[in-house]
């Protein structure tokens, strides 16, 4: 098995694991990590497809490489923003979940004082 086939198999596995984690995990931090895993699998698939085209005798095209690099930078920025929003949610509510059933009822405590 050569490297292109190995990367070609790992890409869909990463996408599948990312989709599974995105759908099944209710915690926001795990959703962020699953979304990053899904994006990494997509970048890997896109790189493998571009590599196979170059290996088939087609002229090397720098556009897929530029798109993957740009996508990685955008994914990093989006992850940083999502984690900053999650930290702000934790500072405001005292928990890092979005489920209102798990929240402590602080409105009654503020009304009593």
FIFIZA-806630 format. One line per 5 residues: number of its first residue (from 1); their letters; for each residue x, y, z of N, C-alpha, C, O. Coordinates in steps of 0.001 Angstrom, whole numbers, plus 500000, padded with zeros to 6 digits. Layout:
NUM) a) X/Y/Z/X/Y/Z/X/Y/Z/X/Y/Z; ...
***
This chain:
1) xxxxx) 500852/498831/500000/500000/500000/500000/500903/501238/500000/501771/501388/500860; 500685/502103/499038/501505/503310/498963/500878/504436/499785/499787/504293/500338; 501588/505543/499849/501172/506647/500713/499871/507285/500242/499048/507697/501059; 499683/507367/498932/498468/508001/498420/497237/507204/498820/496220/507790/499192; 497309/505884/498752/496168/505053/499160/495930/505150/500664/494786/505189/501116
6) xxxxx) 497002/505188/501427/496860/505300/502878/496202/506624/503262/495283/506647/504081; 496665/507712/502680/496053/509013/502962/494635/509068/502417/493760/509694/503016; 494406/508413/501278/493061/508367/500704/492080/507603/501574/490882/507881/501537; 492560/506651/502351/491692/505932/503287/491534/506674/504619/490472/506621/505240; 492579/507353/505046/492514/508083/506324/491603/509307/506231/490954/509664/507214
11) xxxxx) 491547/509949/505076/490697/511132/504908/489236/510852/505184/488639/511542/506010; 488620/509855/504521/487211/509565/504815/486976/509072/506247/485910/509306/506817; 487965/508397/506824/487818/507959/508220/487755/509169/509136/486934/509209/510052; 488615/510162/508900/488583/511379/509703/487277/512142/509524/486718/512661/510490; 486794/512210/508287/485516/512884/508036/484380/512155/508758/483518/512790/509365
16) xxxxx) 484381/510840/508691/483338/510063/509366/483378/510211/510872/482335/510369/511508; 484574/510161/511455/484700/510351/512902/484279/511760/513319/483652/511943/514362; 484624/512746/512505/484227/514119/512800/482721/514296/512744/482139/514955/513606; 482083/513713/511735/480612/513788/511642/479952/513075/512810/478982/513576/513379; 480470/511915/513166/479918/511163/514290/480027/511970/515584/479066/512055/516349
21) xxxxx) 481192/512558/515824/481375/513354/517030/480537/514610/517028/480053/515033/518078; 480358/515213/515870/479554/516427/515767/478090/516150/516062/477402/516979/516658; 477618/514990/515645/476206/514651/515834/475927/514124/517237/474900/514463/517827; 476813/513310/517776/476498/512601/519019/476901/513330/520296/476303/513076/521341; 477881/514219/520259/478352/514859/521487/477603/516155/521757/477561/517031/520893
26) xxxxx) 477008/516293/522944/476287/517532/523248/477179/518653/523783/476761/519811/523786; 478402/518338/524237/479276/519363/524807/479884/520222/523698/480348/519696/522687; 479883/521538/523886/480393/522431/522831/481874/522235/522510/482264/522318/521345; 482703/521978/523519/484127/521792/523239/484356/520546/522394/485187/520556/521486; 483637/519491/522680/483770/518284/521855/483253/518508/520445/483776/517933/519490
31) xxxxx) 482229/519341/520309/481738/519675/518967/482789/520462/518187/482964/520246/516988; 483484/521369/518859/484547/522132/518203/485660/521191/517733/486141/521299/516605; 486059/520275/518606/487106/519315/518231/486654/518396/517100/487438/518086/516203; 485397/517961/517134/484877/517110/516058/484830/517871/514739/485116/517308/513683; 484471/519143/514800/484438/519955/513583/485841/520129/513013/486016/520136/511795
36) xxxxx) 486847/520269/513884/488234/520344/513416/488680/519031/512784/489406/519034/511789; 488253/517921/513351/488583/516612/512789/487949/516452/511408/488584/515939/510487; 486720/516885/511267/486039/516827/509974/486767/517694/508950/486955/517276/507807; 487172/518889/509347/487904/519769/508436/489250/519200/508040/489664/519323/506888; 489932/518581/508980/491237/517979/508671/491093/516842/507669/491918/516695/506768
41) xxxxx) 490050/516043/507826/489799/514977/506863/489487/515517/505483/489910/514950/504476; 488746/516616/505437/488431/517239/504149/489690/517784/503484/489880/517614/502280; 490546/518435/504260/491804/518944/503694/492674/517799/503187/493304/517915/502136; 492711/516700/503927/493499/515545/503520/492958/514950/502220/493728/514618/501319; 491637/514818/502124/491038/514309/500883/491334/515217/499698/491658/514745/498608
46) xxxxx) 491223/516507/499917/491483/517445/498831/492939/517365/498380/493221/517428/497183; 493852/517227/499317/495267/517082/498969/495551/515790/498223/496356/515777/497292; 494895/514697/498621/495093/513416/497943/494564/513479/496520/495194/512958/495600; 493422/514107/496335/492859/514230/494985/493781/515056/494098/493992/514718/492933; 494333/516140/494646/495269/516956/493864/496544/516174/493553/497096/516303/492460
51) xxxxx) 497011/515377/494489/498227/514578/494286/498011/513508/493223/498885/513265/492392; 496853/512874/493253/496581/511835/492247/496503/512431/490855/496902/511792/489881; 495987/513662/490753/495945/514318/489443/497338/514617/488927/497605/514484/487733; 498230/515023/489824/499612/515300/489415/500347/514010/489078/501192/513995/488183; 500031/512925/489788/500692/511645/489525/500201/511016/488223/500904/510198/487630
56) xxxxx) 499004/511389/487773/498450/510822/486544/499041/511465/485295/498638/511130/484181; 499977/512369/485461/500611/512978/484305/500076/514361/484005/500568/515033/483098; 499077/514794/484753/498584/516148/484551/499592/517129/485148/500345/516798/486063; 499585/518320/484614/500522/519314/485097/500190/519682/486542/499017/519778/486902; 501210/519888/487367/500996/520237/488767/500283/521575/488899/500720/522575/488330
61) xxxxx) 499209/521594/489634/498415/522800/489803/498584/523312/491229/498300/522573/492171; 499032/524539/491419/499228/525059/492773/497937/525514/493456/497952/525818/494648; 496836/525567/492732/495585/526064/493312/495085/525173/494454/494714/525709/495497; 495055/523833/494314/494602/523031/495462/495469/523217/496707/494956/523231/497826; 496767/523358/496517/497645/523590/497666/497324/524922/498329/497290/525015/499556
66) xxxxx) 497090/525940/497534/496754/527252/498091/495411/527212/498813/495245/527849/499853; 494461/526471/498269/493154/526367/498920/493245/525618/500242/492584/525993/501211; 494043/524580/500294/494200/523820/501538/494891/524683/502595/494469/524699/503751; 495935/525391/502212/496635/526249/503171/495704/527351/503676/495681/527637/504873; 494945/527966/502787/493992/528992/503198/492920/528407/504107/492529/529032/505093
71) xxxxx) 492447/527216/503781/491446/526557/504620/491961/526248/506011/491220/526364/506987; 493218/525858/506114/493807/525574/507423/493877/526850/508262/493585/526827/509458; 494260/527948/507641/494341/529219/508367/492960/529671/508829/492800/530120/509964; 491968/529555/507961/490605/529949/508324/490061/529035/509416/489397/529507/510339; 490331/527741/509326/489870/526807/510363/490518/527115/511701/489865/527003/512739
76) xxxxx) 491802/527505/511701/492472/527875/512944/491838/529120/513558/491621/529182/514768; 491544/530106/512721/490924/531337/513221/489514/531065/513753/489126/531609/514787; 488756/530237/513059/487401/529908/513515/487434/529112/514819/486578/529299/515683; 488413/528231/514960/488555/527473/516201/488908/528385/517360/488363/528241/518455; 489817/529325/517128/490186/530272/518184/488983/531113/518604/488784/531361/519794
81) xxxxx) 488190/531548/517643/487004/532337/517977/485977/531495/518730/485372/531977/519688; 485772/530247/518315/484807/529380/518987/485233/529087/520419/484391/529049/521316; 486518/528882/520643/486992/528631/522002/486884/529891/522854/486572/529808/524042; 487140/531059/522261/486966/532310/523003/485504/532508/523393/485214/532940/524509; 484588/532197/522490/483162/532290/522821/482776/531285/523896/481958/531589/524764
86) xxxxx) 483352/530101/523848/483071/529094/524864/483601/529525/526231/482943/529310/527248; 484783/530130/526256/485321/530653/527519/484446/531787/528061/484230/531886/529269; 483954/532628/527177/483051/533703/527616/481753/533128/528157/481233/533625/529156; 481221/532100/527527/480024/531428/528030/480272/530862/529418/479404/530940/530287; 481446/530294/529629/481783/529748/530943/481905/530852/531989/481497/530666/533135
91) xxxxx) 482460/531990/531606/482582/533102/532545/481217/533655/532941/481001/534011/534100; 480304/533727/531988/478990/534309/532263/478095/533350/533025/477454/533745/533999; 478042/532092/532597/477091/531147/533190/477705/530238/534239/476974/529646/535033; 479019/530110/534269/479656/529214/535213/479687/527772/534758/480113/526898/535513; 479250/527507/533551/479308/526159/532984/479553/526270/531484/479300/527310/530877
96) xxxxx) 480042/525202/530905/480398/525220/529491/479421/524393/528666/479815/523777/527676; 478160/524372/529060/477148/523663/528285/476073/524645/527862/475905/525708/528460; 475357/524271/526833/474281/525108/526336/472908/524610/526767/471891/525195/526397; 472872/523534/527547/471604/522953/527973/471023/523771/529125/471650/523866/530180; 469832/524367/528949/469279/525178/530039/468825/524341/531229/468658/524886/532320
101) xxxxx) 468622/523051/531060/468219/522187/532161/469338/521968/533156/469077/521674/534323; 470587/522107/532717/471731/521916/533596/472095/523181/534366/472866/523120/535324; 471556/524315/533963/471938/525581/534576/471330/525714/535970/470202/525288/536218; 472094/526305/536859/471585/526617/538180/470661/527823/538066/470925/528733/537280; 469604/527836/538826/468648/528928/538742/469185/530094/539555/468951/530184/540760
106) xxxxx) 469910/530990/538882/470489/532140/539576/469532/533313/539619/469768/534263/540365; 468454/533276/538838/467524/534394/538843/466793/534488/540169/466502/535597/540617; 466483/533367/540818/465819/533386/542116/466742/533936/543185/466284/534609/544109; 468035/533661/543078/468975/534163/544057/469163/535659/543939/469335/536340/544950; 469134/536188/542720/469293/537625/542554/468012/538362/542927/468085/539504/543381
111) xxx) 466843/537752/542755/465601/538394/543141/465458/538476/544656/464851/539419/545163; 465998/537520/545380/465868/537480/546843/466751/538533/547498/466447/538987/548601; 467829/538926/546847/468732/539877/547492/468353/541307/547286/469036/542204/547781
***
